[in-house]
Amino acid sequence: MNDKNEKPAIPYINRELSWVDFNYRVLEEAFRKENPIMERMRFLGITASNLDEFFMVRVAGVEEQVDSHYFHRDHSGLFPAELLPALSQKIHSFTEKQYSCYIRSVIPALKRNGIRFLKPEELSDNQEKYVSEYFDRILFPVLTPLAVDRSRPFPLLANRSLNIAVRLKGKKESYFAVVQVPGILSRFIRIPSSSGNDYILLENVIIHKLGELFELNEIRSACTFRITRSSDLDIDEDTEDLLIEIQKFIKKRKRGKPVRLELSRGHDRETELFLKEMLEIDEHQIYQIPGPLDLTFCSEFASLPDFEQLCYQPRRPVYPPGDFANCNDIFKTIRERDRIVHHPYESFETVIDFVRTAAEDKNVLAIKQTLYRVSGHSPIVAALIRAAENGKQVTVLVELKARFDEENNIKWAKKLEEAGCHVIYGLIGLKTHCKILLIVRRDEDGIRRYVHMATGNYNDSTAKVYTDIGLFTCREPYGIDASSLFNVLTGYSRPPEYNRFIVAPDGLRPFFTRMIQNEIENAKQSLPCGITAKVNSLVDPEIISLLYQASEAGVPVHLIVRGICCLIPGKKGFSENITVRSIVGRLLEHSRIFVFESAGNTKVFLGSADWMQRNLDRRIELVFPVEDEHLRSRMMHVMDLLLHDNENARIMNCDGTYSRVDRRGKTSLNCQDKFYEIAQQYAEERLSGKSPVPRQSLEELSREI
């Protein structure tokens, strides 16, 4: 940490402010008229969900620093007390932009497609009758008005729940009540109409019918409100039972300190002052909303089956992928050579089948796997349970500290234990974020270890919308490393000297430091040099400083950073040789790929780690080399396409802003569409017995597009 009076040593954008810029890029997709209307709605819902989590964790953290009088500059040169107002101003502006998108762009586009969200005063007589019946039959029995007075204190409201504040007339002064909008019911109600696509929001129905809830009172005003609570609480890992401690932590999260109050615009001042006092919230934490609160409902609405024609045309992942075409025996196929699967262009079913096959194979002796985030109905977990039932030795590390997935992971951990699996809950002080699966099998020529390593989670749901890469191998050095890594995770083994693996927290930072410094030396000796990296976030100051040094030495550095990027490209004396692009499109770019030119002997690495302090120093992360020449060439082709995308990509400017790629005179290239085409073409060629498509050079690709 910098001294409290020290100025930043290098150009560095504050990570929180950079995150808001990233969410702006997601919001741009909601404005983008080329996207189908339901996809625009979905992007809008994603920005709202992103912002909720940002408040619960990052904004809450800054608030805590200010409250505890933490007087140190961050690497961008800001004190917490300086960052907080800047962040508040930026988020307030972002919120206005969100609702401008909803009111002026999305709602009119919905109307053009025959879909309307009506207010109570816009209902026809028949619709009014339907809404009244719905209220009497379904809503009224569920609602519980909560009066607030001397004998009935203000209720403890759930984090992110939607509520209605009601001000009632008293003899001398107003008194208040709170009505919670029931989250168990659909937020939007379909009402009869000639078009069949009229809807009303649940909270509007409740407000419209408040008189029936408060029959003996005169209602002076009513408004919707919503609170967001701090959810990044400390976990005591020195407990005897981490599982019980995590369960306590989840309960505490629900009553964390409020960090944001959203109020529907048009509320009266007396109600605002009442809520402000009850919630002990400051003025800068209040957001006055000109539309419906909690736009996360947009994602749910966009997923209704009635509107599939207003979404992206569905794309089927290729199955089997090209590397597994004509595959009758998955173990034999992996023995022939290493294999890669590129999700979601190539189906995640390949990974599921790998585990399922191992679960039923009489020659498989043991299965070991890490699980960070899994789906609600995980076929991977089901296969592991089946393997245990079949007598295999199954060891699973379930990371209970995966933020906001703790409850889901606890559920799966218990099911795995009940089935006879050996379950580990992670290591004290470290999150286990690496993605690795080890299968030990008795082959004809002896015991062999089959390994799958990936850039993303073993989650069949996110694998449909996240871009990730998985490598299958049975090379002995990888197998030995995998066994060593699991011994570290499950026992008291000292971190070994790995053959191929690079593992955090001990080995990853020195590795990246060494690789970047090698490129600097190559540049000084006029040898081929270059760094191309794809990560979700670039935050670590030491890595950024090294990249600046590489740029100044003449190393061309090309960075693909989807989210937070604290490095600034194009700064004179620091980063003239660095380019940064962010790709935000239909799919979420999640894979981590690292390419080092290495004096003409290009090296390619995949892994689970971003360039952040937490990944390099406070997590178990895994980065691994791609050694097969064909697969290495394939990964370099992937990077070439990512670098030449001119539809989804934004280029970071030297002032930290982002601009869309100038497409004038260029053929349009959407890398995500192209990857689908390549996956299909590759699978067809492999099925027909043709040789793999050779990698295009960067120059050939440039001429093509």
C-alpha positions in Angstrom: 0.0 0.0 0.0 1.3 3.5 -0.8 2.2 5.8 2.0 -0.8 8.1 2.8 0.8 11.1 1.1 2.6 9.4 -1.7 1.4 10.0 -5.3 0.8 7.1 -7.7 4.0 5.7 -9.1 2.4 4.5 -12.3 -0.8 5.4 -14.3 -3.5 3.4 -12.6 -7.3 3.6 -12.7 -9.2 2.9 -9.5 -10.7 -0.6 -9.7 -14.2 0.4 -8.4 -14.5 3.2 -11.0 -13.2 0.9 -13.7 -15.9 -1.6 -12.7 -18.6 1.0 -13.3 -17.2 1.6 -16.7 -17.5 -2.1 -17.4 -21.1 -2.1 -16.4 -21.6 0.8 -18.8 -20.4 -1.4 -21.6 -22.9 -4.1 -20.7 -25.6 -1.3 -20.6 -24.6 -0.3 -24.2 -25.8 -3.7 -25.3 -29.3 -2.9 -23.9 -29.3 0.3 -26.0 -28.1 -1.5 -29.1 -30.9 -1.7 -31.6 -29.3 -4.5 -33.5 -29.9 -6.8 -30.6 -33.3 -8.5 -30.3 -35.5 -6.7 -27.8 -35.6 -9.5 -25.3 -31.8 -9.7 -25.3 -31.7 -6.0 -24.7 -34.0 -6.5 -21.7 -31.8 -9.3 -20.5 -28.7 -7.1 -20.7 -30.5 -4.4 -18.7 -31.4 -7.0 -16.1 -27.7 -8.1 -16.0 -26.6 -4.5 -15.3 -29.0 -4.4 -12.3 -27.8 -7.7 -10.9 -24.2 -6.7 -11.4 -24.8 -3.4 -9.6 -26.5 -5.2 -6.6 -23.5 -7.4 -6.1 -21.2 -4.4 -6.5 -23.0 -2.6 -3.7 -23.1 -5.6 -1.4 -19.3 -6.2 -1.7 -17.2 -3.4 -3.2 -19.2 -0.2 -2.2 -19.8 -1.7 1.2 -16.0 -2.2 1.5 -15.3 1.5 0.7 -18.0 2.6 3.2 -16.3 0.5 5.8 -12.9 2.1 5.1 -14.4 5.6 5.4 -16.2 4.7 8.7 -13.0 3.2 10.2 -11.0 6.3 9.2 -8.6 4.4 6.9 -6.2 7.1 5.7 -4.2 5.5 2.9 -4.2 6.2 -0.8 -5.0 3.4 -3.2 -2.8 2.7 -6.2 -4.8 5.3 -8.2 -3.9 8.0 -5.6 -7.4 8.2 -4.0 -8.2 8.1 -0.3 -11.3 6.2 0.6 -13.0 9.5 1.6 -12.2 10.8 -1.9 -13.2 7.7 -3.7 -16.7 7.4 -2.1 -18.2 10.6 -3.5 -16.6 10.0 -6.9 -18.1 6.5 -6.9 -21.4 7.7 -5.7 -21.6 10.3 -8.4 -20.7 7.8 -11.1 -23.2 5.3 -9.9 -26.0 7.9 -9.7 -25.2 8.9 -13.3 -25.2 5.2 -14.3 -28.6 4.6 -12.6 -30.1 7.5 -14.6 -28.7 6.0 -17.8 -30.2 2.6 -16.9 -33.7 4.1 -16.5 -33.3 6.2 -19.6 -32.6 2.9 -21.4 -35.7 1.3 -19.8 -38.1 4.1 -20.3 -37.0 5.6 -23.6 -35.5 2.7 -25.4 -36.7 -0.7 -24.1 -40.4 0.1 -23.3 -41.1 1.7 -26.7 -39.4 -1.3 -28.5 -41.6 -3.6 -26.5 -44.7 -1.7 -27.5 -43.7 -1.9 -31.2 -43.7 -5.7 -30.6 -47.1 -5.7 -29.1 -45.9 -5.9 -25.4 -47.1 -3.4 -22.9 -46.5 -2.8 -19.2 -49.6 -1.0 -18.0 -50.1 1.2 -15.0 -53.4 0.9 -13.0 -54.9 4.0 -14.5 -54.3 2.5 -18.0 -56.4 -0.6 -17.4 -59.6 -1.3 -19.3 -62.7 -2.3 -17.3 -62.1 -5.9 -18.0 -58.5 -5.7 -17.0 -59.4 -3.8 -13.8 -61.9 -6.6 -13.0 -59.2 -9.2 -13.6 -56.6 -7.4 -11.4 -59.1 -7.0 -8.6 -59.9 -10.7 -8.7 -56.2 -11.6 -8.7 -55.7 -9.3 -5.7 -58.6 -10.8 -3.7 -57.8 -14.4 -4.6 -54.0 -14.6 -4.6 -52.4 -11.4 -3.3 -54.5 -10.4 -0.3 -54.0 -13.6 1.6 -50.2 -13.4 1.2 -49.7 -9.7 2.2 -48.8 -8.7 5.7 -49.0 -4.9 6.4 -46.5 -4.1 9.2 -47.4 -1.0 11.2 -44.5 1.0 12.7 -45.1 2.7 16.0 -43.8 2.8 19.6 -44.9 -0.8 20.3 -44.0 -2.2 16.8 -40.5 -1.3 15.7 -39.4 -1.0 12.1 -39.1 -4.5 10.7 -35.8 -6.1 9.7 -36.3 -6.1 5.9 -34.5 -8.7 3.8 -31.6 -7.7 1.6 -32.8 -6.6 -1.9 -36.5 -7.2 -1.0 -39.0 -4.9 -2.6 -41.2 -3.0 -0.2 -43.9 -0.4 -0.1 -43.8 2.4 2.5 -47.3 3.8 3.4 -47.8 7.1 5.2 -51.1 7.2 7.0 -53.0 10.1 8.5 -52.9 10.3 12.3 -54.7 12.5 14.8 -51.7 14.8 15.3 -49.0 13.4 13.0 -48.5 10.8 10.3 -47.7 7.3 11.1 -46.3 4.6 8.8 -46.6 1.0 7.7 -44.5 -1.3 5.5 -45.9 -3.8 3.0 -43.4 -6.3 1.5 -44.0 -7.2 -2.1 -44.0 -11.0 -1.9 -41.0 -12.4 -3.7 -42.6 -15.8 -4.0 -45.0 -14.5 -6.6 -44.2 -13.5 -10.2 -43.1 -9.8 -10.4 -45.2 -9.4 -13.6 -48.8 -10.4 -14.1 -50.2 -11.1 -17.5 -53.6 -9.6 -17.9 -56.3 -10.2 -20.6 -56.0 -8.1 -23.7 -56.7 -8.3 -27.4 -53.0 -8.7 -28.1 -52.5 -11.1 -25.3 -49.3 -9.3 -24.2 -50.3 -6.8 -21.6 -48.7 -7.0 -18.2 -48.8 -5.1 -14.9 -46.1 -5.2 -12.2 -47.0 -6.7 -8.8 -46.1 -3.7 -6.8 -48.4 -1.5 -8.9 -51.4 -3.8 -8.1 -50.6 -3.7 -4.4 -50.4 0.1 -4.4 -53.6 0.3 -6.4 -55.4 -1.8 -3.8 -53.8 -0.4 -0.6 -57.2 0.9 0.5 -58.4 -2.6 1.0 -55.4 -3.3 3.3 -55.9 -0.1 5.3 -59.7 0.2 5.3 -59.9 2.2 8.5 -57.1 4.6 7.7 -56.6 7.5 5.3 -53.6 6.9 3.1 -51.6 10.1 2.5 -48.9 8.6 0.3 -47.2 5.3 -0.8 -44.0 4.6 -2.5 -41.8 1.5 -3.3 -38.4 1.2 -1.7 -35.6 -1.3 -1.6 -32.5 -1.7 0.5 -29.2 -3.3 -0.4 -27.1 -4.6 2.5 -23.4 -5.2 3.0 -22.8 -8.9 2.3 -19.1 -9.2 2.5 -18.7 -10.3 6.1 -15.7 -11.9 7.6 -15.7 -15.7 8.1 -13.9 -17.2 11.1 -11.9 -20.0 9.4 -10.3 -21.0 12.7 -13.6 -22.7 13.7 -13.9 -26.4 14.4 -16.6 -26.8 11.8 -16.3 -24.6 8.7 -19.7 -25.8 7.4 -21.5 -24.5 10.4 -19.6 -21.2 10.3 -20.5 -20.6 6.7 -24.2 -21.3 7.5 -24.0 -18.7 10.3 -22.3 -16.3 7.8 -25.2 -16.7 5.4 -27.7 -15.7 8.0 -25.7 -12.7 9.0 -25.5 -11.5 5.4 -29.3 -11.0 5.4 -29.1 -8.4 8.1 -25.9 -6.6 7.1 -25.7 -2.8 7.3 -27.7 -1.0 4.6 -25.5 0.6 1.9 -28.1 1.7 -0.6 -31.8 2.9 -0.4 -33.7 3.0 -3.6 -36.9 5.0 -3.6 -39.4 5.4 -6.4 -39.3 9.0 -7.6 -42.3 11.1 -6.7 -42.5 10.0 -3.1 -43.1 12.6 -0.4 -40.3 14.1 1.7 -41.9 12.9 5.0 -41.7 9.3 3.9 -38.1 9.7 2.8 -37.0 11.2 6.1 -38.8 8.4 7.9 -37.0 5.7 6.0 -33.7 7.5 6.3 -34.0 7.6 10.0 -35.2 4.0 10.4 -32.5 2.6 8.2 -29.7 5.0 9.5 -28.7 5.8 5.9 -26.9 8.9 4.5 -28.0 11.2 1.8 -25.5 9.9 -0.8 -26.8 6.3 -0.3 -30.3 7.3 -1.5 -31.2 6.7 -5.1 -34.4 8.2 -6.5 -35.6 5.9 -9.2 -37.8 7.2 -12.1 -39.2 3.7 -12.9 -39.8 0.3 -11.4 -37.3 -0.6 -8.8 -35.1 -3.7 -9.2 -34.7 -4.1 -12.9 -33.4 -7.7 -12.4 -37.0 -8.7 -13.3 -36.1 -7.8 -16.9 -33.9 -11.0 -17.2 -36.7 -13.2 -15.9 -39.3 -11.5 -18.3 -37.0 -12.0 -21.3 -36.8 -15.7 -20.6 -40.5 -16.3 -20.9 -41.2 -19.0 -23.5 -43.7 -16.9 -25.3 -41.0 -14.5 -26.5 -38.4 -16.9 -28.0 -38.9 -15.3 -31.4 -37.7 -12.0 -29.9 -34.5 -13.5 -28.6 -31.2 -14.5 -30.3 -31.7 -17.4 -32.6 -30.7 -20.5 -30.6 -27.3 -22.0 -31.3 -26.6 -25.6 -30.6 -23.1 -26.3 -29.3 -21.3 -28.9 -31.5 -21.4 -32.4 -30.1 -19.2 -34.3 -30.3 -16.6 -31.6 -30.6 -14.0 -31.9 -33.4 -11.3 -33.3 -31.1 -13.7 -36.0 -30.0 -15.3 -36.8 -33.4 -15.4 -40.5 -34.2 -14.7 -41.2 -30.5 -16.0 -44.6 -29.3 -13.6 -44.7 -26.3 -12.9 -41.4 -24.6 -9.9 -42.8 -22.7 -8.4 -44.2 -25.9 -9.0 -40.8 -27.6 -7.1 -38.9 -24.9 -4.3 -41.5 -25.0 -3.8 -40.7 -28.7 -3.1 -37.0 -28.0 -4.2 -34.0 -25.9 -7.7 -32.7 -26.7 -9.3 -29.3 -26.2 -13.0 -28.3 -26.0 -13.9 -24.6 -26.5 -17.2 -23.8 -24.7 -20.0 -23.0 -25.5 -19.2 -23.4 -29.2 -18.4 -27.1 -28.4 -20.6 -28.8 -25.9 -19.9 -29.1 -22.2 -21.6 -32.5 -22.5 -18.1 -33.8 -23.4 -16.9 -33.1 -19.8 -20.1 -34.5 -18.3 -19.7 -37.7 -20.4 -16.1 -37.9 -19.2 -17.2 -38.1 -15.6 -20.2 -40.3 -16.3 -18.0 -42.8 -18.3 -15.5 -42.9 -15.4 -18.3 -43.5 -12.9 -19.4 -46.6 -14.8 -16.0 -47.9 -16.0 -14.8 -50.9 -14.0 -11.2 -50.0 -14.6 -11.5 -46.6 -13.0 -10.1 -46.6 -9.5 -10.5 -43.1 -8.3 -11.9 -39.7 -9.2 -10.7 -36.4 -7.7 -12.2 -33.0 -8.5 -12.5 -29.4 -7.4 -15.9 -27.7 -7.5 -16.2 -23.9 -7.2 -19.6 -23.1 -8.7 -22.0 -25.8 -9.9 -25.5 -25.6 -11.2 -28.7 -26.3 -9.2 -29.2 -29.7 -10.8 -25.6 -30.6 -11.5 -25.0 -33.6 -13.7 -21.4 -33.5 -12.7 -22.3 -34.0 -9.0 -24.8 -36.7 -10.0 -22.0 -38.6 -11.8 -19.7 -38.3 -8.9 -22.3 -39.7 -6.6 -22.9 -42.6 -9.0 -19.1 -43.2 -9.0 -19.1 -43.5 -5.2 -22.1 -45.8 -5.3 -20.1 -48.0 -7.8 -17.3 -48.3 -5.3 -14.8 -45.8 -6.8 -12.8 -43.7 -4.4 -14.2 -40.2 -5.0 -12.6 -37.1 -3.5 -14.2 -33.7 -4.0 -13.1 -30.3 -2.8 -16.2 -28.1 -2.6 -15.3 -24.5 -2.1 -17.8 -23.3 0.5 -16.5 -19.7 0.3 -17.5 -19.2 -3.3 -19.3 -15.9 -2.8 -23.1 -16.0 -3.2 -23.0 -19.7 -4.0 -22.4 -20.8 -0.5 -25.8 -22.3 0.1 -25.8 -24.2 -3.2 -22.4 -25.6 -2.4 -23.4 -26.6 1.1 -26.3 -28.6 -0.3 -24.1 -30.5 -2.8 -21.4 -31.1 -0.2 -23.9 -32.8 2.0 -25.3 -34.9 -0.8 -21.8 -36.0 -1.9 -20.9 -37.0 1.7 -24.1 -39.0 2.1 -23.2 -40.9 -1.1 -19.9 -41.9 0.4 -17.6 -39.3 -1.3 -14.7 -37.8 0.6 -15.5 -34.1 0.7 -13.1 -31.3 1.6 -14.4 -27.8 2.3 -11.3 -25.9 1.1 -8.2 -24.6 2.8 -8.0 -22.1 5.7 -7.3 -18.6 4.4 -7.4 -19.5 0.7 -10.2 -20.0 -1.8 -9.7 -23.0 -4.0 -10.5 -21.5 -7.5 -8.6 -23.9 -9.7 -10.6 -26.1 -12.1 -9.2 -29.6 -12.3 -10.5 -33.2 -12.6 -8.2 -36.3 -12.1 -9.3 -39.8 -13.0 -7.0 -42.7 -12.1 -7.6 -45.8 -14.3 -6.1 -49.2 -14.6 -5.1 -49.5 -18.3 -3.7 -52.6 -20.1 -0.1 -51.2 -19.7 -0.6 -50.1 -16.0 -2.1 -47.3 -13.9 -2.7 -44.1 -15.9 -3.9 -40.7 -14.8 -6.3 -38.8 -17.0 -6.6 -35.1 -16.3 -9.1 -32.4 -17.3 -8.1 -28.7 -16.6 -10.2 -25.7 -17.4 -10.5 -21.9 -17.4 -14.1 -22.1 -16.1 -16.3 -23.9 -13.6 -17.8 -27.4 -13.8 -21.2 -25.8 -14.3 -23.4 -27.0 -17.1 -25.6 -23.9 -16.9 -23.0 -21.2 -17.2 -21.1 -23.3 -19.8 -23.9 -22.4 -22.2 -23.2 -18.7 -22.0 -19.6 -18.4 -20.7 -16.7 -18.8 -23.1 -14.2 -21.3 -21.6 -11.6 -23.8 -22.6 -10.9 -27.3 -21.2 -7.8 -29.4 -21.9 -7.9 -33.2 -21.6 -4.5 -35.0 -21.3 -3.0 -38.2 -19.9 0.6 -37.0 -20.2 2.5 -38.3 -17.3 4.0 -35.0 -16.0 0.5 -33.5 -15.9 -0.8 -36.6 -14.0 2.0 -36.5 -11.5 1.3 -32.7 -10.9 -2.4 -33.4 -10.6 -1.8 -36.0 -7.9 0.6 -33.6 -6.1 -1.9 -30.8 -6.2 -4.7 -32.9 -4.7 -2.4 -34.1 -2.0 -1.8 -30.4 -1.1 -5.6 -29.8 -1.1 -6.6 -32.8 0.9 -3.7 -33.3 3.3 -0.7 -31.6 4.8 1.7 -32.1 1.8 4.1 -29.3 1.2 3.7 -27.6 -2.2 6.0 -29.6 -4.5 8.1 -28.6 -7.4 5.6 -29.1 -10.2 6.6 -30.5 -13.6 4.1 -28.5 -15.7 1.6 -26.8 -13.4 2.0 -23.3 -12.1 0.0 -23.0 -8.9 -0.9 -20.0 -6.7 -0.4 -18.7 -4.1 3.3 -19.7 -4.2 4.2 -20.1 -7.9 1.9 -17.9 -10.1 3.3 -14.4 -9.4 6.9 -15.5 -9.8 6.0 -17.3 -13.0 4.3 -14.3 -14.6 7.1 -12.0 -13.4 9.6 -14.3 -15.0 7.7 -14.6 -18.3 7.2 -10.8 -18.7 10.9 -10.1 -17.8 12.0 -12.7 -20.4 10.1 -10.8 -23.1 11.8 -7.6 -22.0 15.2 -9.3 -22.3 14.2 -10.6 -25.8 13.3 -7.1 -26.9 16.6 -5.7 -25.7 18.4 -8.4 -27.7 16.2 -7.7 -30.8 14.7 -11.2 -30.6 11.1 -12.0 -31.4 9.0 -10.8 -28.4 5.4 -10.1 -27.5 2.7 -10.6 -24.8 -0.9 -11.4 -25.6 -3.2 -12.0 -22.6 -6.9 -12.5 -22.2 -8.3 -12.1 -18.6 -11.5 -11.0 -16.9 -9.8 -8.4 -14.8 -6.4 -6.7 -14.7 -5.8 -5.0 -11.3 -2.5 -6.2 -9.8 -0.1 -3.2 -9.6 3.1 -5.3 -9.9 1.9 -7.0 -13.1 0.8 -3.6 -14.5 4.2 -2.1 -13.7 5.9 -5.0 -15.4 3.7 -4.6 -18.5 4.6 -0.9 -18.6 8.3 -1.9 -18.4 7.8 -4.3 -21.3 6.1 -1.6 -23.4 9.0 0.8 -22.8 11.4 -1.9 -23.8 9.6 -2.3 -27.1 7.6 -5.4 -26.4 4.2 -5.3 -28.2 1.5 -6.1 -25.5 -2.0 -6.9 -26.6 -4.5 -7.3 -23.7 -8.1 -8.5 -23.9 -9.7 -7.5 -20.6 -13.5 -8.0 -20.3 -14.1 -6.2 -17.0 -12.0 -4.2 -14.7 -8.8 -2.8 -16.2 -6.6 -0.5 -14.0 -3.8 -0.3 -16.6 -4.0 2.6 -19.0 -2.7 2.1 -22.6 -1.1 4.6 -24.9 0.4 6.7 -22.1 3.6 8.4 -23.2 6.6 7.1 -21.3 4.7 4.1 -20.0 2.4 2.2 -22.4 2.8 3.3 -26.0 3.1 -0.3 -27.1 0.1 -1.6 -25.2 -3.4 -2.1 -26.5 -6.4 -3.0 -24.4 -9.8 -4.2 -25.7 -12.9 -5.3 -23.9 -15.2 -7.8 -25.6 -18.9 -7.6 -24.5 -21.4 -9.5 -26.5 -23.9 -12.3 -26.5 -21.6 -14.6 -24.5 -19.6 -13.7 -21.4 -15.9 -13.9 -22.2 -14.5 -15.9 -19.3 -11.5 -17.9 -20.5 -8.0 -16.9 -19.4 -5.3 -17.3 -22.1 -1.7 -16.2 -22.0 0.7 -16.1 -25.0 4.4 -15.3 -24.8 6.4 -15.0 -28.0 9.5 -16.3 -26.2 12.1 -15.5 -28.9 10.2 -17.3 -31.6 9.3 -20.4 -29.5 5.8 -19.3 -28.7 4.4 -20.5 -25.4 0.7 -20.7 -24.6 -0.9 -21.1 -21.2 -4.5 -21.5 -20.0 -5.8 -21.2 -16.5 -8.2 -20.1 -13.8 -6.5 -16.9 -12.7 -7.0 -13.3 -13.5 -4.3 -10.7 -13.0 -5.6 -9.6 -9.6 -3.9 -9.7 -6.1 -6.5 -12.2 -4.9 -5.8 -14.7 -7.7 -2.1 -14.4 -7.5 -1.7 -14.3 -3.7 -4.8 -15.5 -1.9 -6.3 -18.4 -3.9 -5.4 -21.8 -5.1 -5.2 -21.2 -8.8 -3.9 -23.3 -11.7 -2.2 -22.2 -14.9 -0.9 -24.9 -17.3 0.9 -25.0 -20.6 -0.6 -26.2 -23.9 2.2 -28.4 -25.3 0.5 -30.2 -28.2 1.6 -28.3 -31.3 -1.8 -28.5 -33.0 -3.6 -27.3 -29.9 -1.1 -24.5 -29.3 -1.7 -23.3 -32.9 -5.5 -23.5 -32.4 -5.3 -21.3 -29.2 -3.2 -18.7 -31.1 -5.9 -18.7 -33.8 -8.5 -18.1 -31.0 -6.4 -15.1 -29.8 -6.1 -13.8 -33.4 -9.8 -13.7 -33.9 -10.4 -12.1 -30.5 -8.0 -9.3 -31.4 -9.7 -8.7 -34.7 -13.3 -8.6 -33.5 -14.9 -5.3 -34.6 -18.5 -5.9 -33.5 -18.3 -6.8 -29.8 -15.0 -5.1 -29.0 -14.3 -1.7 -27.4 -10.8 -0.2 -27.5 -9.6 1.5 -24.3 -8.2 5.0 -25.0 -5.3 6.7 -23.3 -7.7 8.7 -21.1 -9.3 5.5 -19.7 -12.5 5.7 -21.8 -13.6 3.1 -24.3 -14.6 3.4 -27.9 -16.1 0.9 -30.3 -13.8 -0.3 -33.1 -13.9 1.8 -36.2 -15.4 -0.6 -38.8 -15.2 1.8 -41.8 -13.8 -0.1 -44.8 -13.6 -3.3 -42.9 -15.5 -6.6 -43.1 -17.6 -7.2 -40.1 -16.2 -9.8 -37.7 -18.1 -11.0 -34.6 -15.6 -13.4 -33.1 -18.3 -15.3 -31.1 -20.2 -16.0 -34.3 -17.0 -17.0 -36.0 -16.1 -19.5 -33.3 -19.4 -21.3 -33.8 -18.7 -21.6 -37.5 -15.2 -22.9 -36.8 -16.4 -25.4 -34.3 -19.0 -26.8 -36.8 -16.5 -26.9 -39.7 -13.8 -28.5 -37.6 -16.2 -31.2 -36.3 -17.4 -32.0 -39.9 -13.9 -32.2 -41.2 -12.8 -34.6 -38.4 -15.9 -36.7 -38.9 -15.0 -37.0 -42.6 -11.4 -37.8 -41.8 -9.9 -34.6 -43.2 -6.8 -33.0 -41.6 -7.4 -30.1 -39.1 -7.8 -26.6 -40.6 -4.4 -24.9 -40.4 -4.1 -21.8 -38.3 -4.4 -18.5 -40.2 -1.5 -16.1 -39.6 -2.3 -12.7 -38.2 -1.4 -11.2 -41.5 -3.8 -13.5 -43.4 -6.6 -12.8 -41.0 -6.0 -9.0 -41.3 -6.3 -9.3 -45.1 -9.4 -11.3 -44.8 -11.3 -8.9 -42.6 
